[in-house]
Amino acid sequence: MSGRRVYSHEHEEARAHTVPVSEGESSSRTQQESRGRRVRLTKRVPPPDARQSGEHTRSWRPRPADYLRKPAVRLSIMVCCALACVAVFFLAGLDLGNLNVLVLRMRATRVAALVLVGVAVSISTVAFQTIAENRILTPSIMGFDALYAVVQTTIIFLFGTAYAQHVGVLAQFALSGGIMVVFAVVLFTSMMRRPIQLMILIGIVLGTMLRSVSTLLQSIMEPNSLTVLQAQLFASFGSVDSRLLGVSTMIICALGCDLLRRSRVLDVLSLGREHAISLGVPYRRALFGILVDVAVLVATSTALVGPVTFFGLLVSALAYRLAGSARHIWVLPAAACIAVICLVGGQAILEFALGMNGVLSGVIEFVGGIVFILLILSHRKRLS
């Protein structure tokens, strides 16, 4: 064996040592130690030489709990849970012997909208938190939801509620999403040579200004138009047009694959600007590409169902805790799976268990707001 030691039962007995005890147990443990007894560790871990050489013998076997620490195993469990939620929502309450095609089509549209919005919001939030170097921020802080509210308010204020009858659904989707993307690209291009914190601060100021404009227009709007507008300013997962799903699917899948391709770049960017530049990452180009992906994802999900503010924060906080790794190749899919579980599972509970006695977007915003407050408090505790 060229001088290498094999980790066996005799070695384990020889390496047994006394576990440190507290003051309350010092009297009983002192008597045991005085008698020459030693307390063995319960955790069976191979020694460093056996782990490096790979000479694991029968005296050590990994426990089932050790497999749950692997990111691949955790991600597989999340994927299975997401698929189970989709299957339950799609098949709950149906008579398999007499299926209704209309009901199946409506549920398929709703499930597709929930999955697309969940994937878009989750991966965009994780990527934005990485480049912002802050895990309590969401892309909505840049003013995307305020810009969406201004666009919808201005259109209804100028053209009235009858504009939707003359303008197609795809045209409305392209108008809302296109304006948000153009706004983001102009902001990113003009502020690319400045720190990312200054860009976020300017986005907060612009968002506040846009909210003031939308509030002013809503205060002088007709009551009927205001009622229609308020229905559009809240996320609605039950009234998604099926004609928008094809375009949204292509956009979200393409940008999601692009962020997965940039996962190693995101890992380096999470170390900070100086470390990323020293490691050879083209910082400005990588930052601009990721910001554009985030802007398009947020614009697509917002134009599809409406603004969802705190949902990305809730999903990203759970993804970092449950993924088992800080690498984005695991965190991004984990966040997408958790988002699908929350949206599809929550919608299924509201529809089939509670009889639609609630709104999913309101529950998500409430829980996400609580998570946001807890994250701020925990961050202050670490700093103090």
Long-range contacts (C-beta under 8 A, 24 or more apart in sequence): 4-49, 4-53, 4-55, 5-47, 5-49, 5-50, 6-50, 6-55, 6-57, 7-46, 7-47, 7-49, 7-50, 7-55, 7-56, 7-57, 7-59, 7-60, 8-57, 8-59, 9-59, 11-47, 11-59, 12-44, 12-59, 15-47, 16-40, 16-41, 17-41, 69-324, 70-324, 71-323, 71-324, 71-325, 71-327, 71-330, 71-334, 72-330, 74-322, 74-323, 74-324, 74-330, 74-334, 75-323, 75-330, 75-333, 75-334, 75-337, 78-322, 78-333, 78-334, 78-337, 78-338, 78-341, 79-333, 79-337, 81-337, 81-341, 82-337, 82-340, 82-341, 82-344, 85-340, 85-341, 85-344, 85-345, 85-348, 86-111, 86-115, 86-340, 86-344, 88-345, 88-348, 89-344, 89-345, 89-347, 89-348, 89-351, 92-348, 92-352, 93-352, 105-242, 109-240, 109-242, 109-245, 110-237, 110-238, 110-240, 110-347, 111-344, 112-245, 112-249, 113-237, 113-240, 113-245, 113-304, 113-305, 114-237, 114-340, 114-343, 114-344, 114-347, 115-340, 115-343, 115-344, 116-245, 116-248, 116-249, 116-252, 116-301, 116-304, 117-235, 117-237, 117-301, 117-304, 117-305, 117-308, 117-339, 117-343, 118-315, 118-336, 118-339, 118-340, 118-342, 118-343, 118-344, 119-252, 119-256, 119-336, 119-339, 119-340, 120-252, 120-255, 120-256, 120-297, 120-298, 120-300, 120-301, 121-297, 121-298, 121-301, 121-308, 121-311, 121-312, 121-315, 121-339, 122-312, 122-315, 122-316, 122-319, 122-332, 122-335, 122-336, 122-338, 122-339, 123-256, 123-259, 123-297, 123-332, 123-335, 123-336, 124-293, 124-294, 124-297, 124-298, 124-301, 124-312, 125-312, 125-313, 125-315, 125-316, 125-335, 126-316, 126-319, 126-328, 126-331, 126-332, 126-335, 127-259, 127-266, 127-290, 127-293, 127-294, 127-328, 127-332, 128-291, 128-294, 129-316, 130-266, 130-269, 130-270, 130-328, 131-196, 131-266, 131-269, 131-287, 131-290, 131-291, 132-196, 132-197, 132-200, 133-196, 133-270, 133-272, 135-316, 135-317, 135-320, 135-375, 136-313, 136-372, 136-375, 136-376, 136-379, 137-200, 138-309, 138-310, 138-312, 138-313, 139-294, 139-295, 139-298, 139-312, 140-298, 140-307, 140-309, 140-312, 141-200, 141-203, 141-204, 141-207, 142-184, 142-187, 142-200, 142-203, 142-204, 142-206, 142-207, 143-183, 143-203, 143-204, 143-206, 143-207, 143-208, 143-210, 144-180, 144-184, 144-295, 144-298, 144-299, 144-302, 144-307, 145-207, 145-302, 145-307, 145-309, 146-206, 146-207, 146-208, 146-210, 146-211, 146-214, 147-179, 147-180, 147-183, 147-207, 147-210, 148-176, 148-180, 148-233, 148-302, 148-303, 148-306, 148-307, 149-210, 149-211, 149-214, 149-233, 149-307, 150-210, 150-213, 150-214, 150-217, 151-175, 151-176, 151-179, 151-180, 152-176, 152-229, 152-232, 152-233, 153-213, 153-214, 153-217, 153-218, 153-221, 153-229, 154-217, 156-221, 156-225, 156-228, 156-229, 157-217, 157-221, 157-225, 160-225, 161-224, 161-225, 161-228, 169-241, 169-243, 169-244, 170-243, 170-244, 170-247, 172-303, 173-244, 173-247, 173-303, 173-304, 176-299, 176-302, 176-303, 177-296, 177-299, 177-300, 177-302, 177-303, 178-299, 180-295, 180-298, 180-299, 180-302, 180-303, 181-295, 181-296, 181-299, 184-291, 184-292, 184-295, 184-299, 185-292, 185-295, 188-288, 188-291, 188-292, 188-295, 189-288, 192-284, 192-287, 192-288, 193-284, 196-273, 196-287, 232-306, 233-306, 233-307, 234-306, 234-307, 234-359, 234-361, 235-305, 235-306, 235-307, 235-308, 235-360, 235-361, 235-364, 236-305, 236-306, 236-361, 237-305, 237-343, 237-347, 237-360, 237-361, 240-304, 240-305, 244-304, 248-300, 248-304, 251-296, 251-297, 251-300, 252-297, 252-300, 252-301, 255-293, 255-296, 255-297, 256-297, 256-332, 256-336, 258-289, 258-293, 259-290, 259-293, 259-328, 259-332, 260-329, 260-332, 260-333, 262-286, 262-289, 262-290, 263-327, 263-328, 263-329, 263-332, 264-328, 264-329, 265-290, 266-290, 266-328, 267-326, 267-327, 267-328, 270-326, 270-328, 306-361, 308-361, 308-364, 308-365, 309-365, 309-368, 310-364, 310-365, 310-367, 310-368, 310-369, 310-371, 310-372, 311-339, 311-342, 311-364, 311-365, 311-368, 313-368, 313-371, 313-372, 313-375, 314-342, 314-364, 314-367, 314-368, 314-371, 315-339, 315-342, 317-371, 317-375
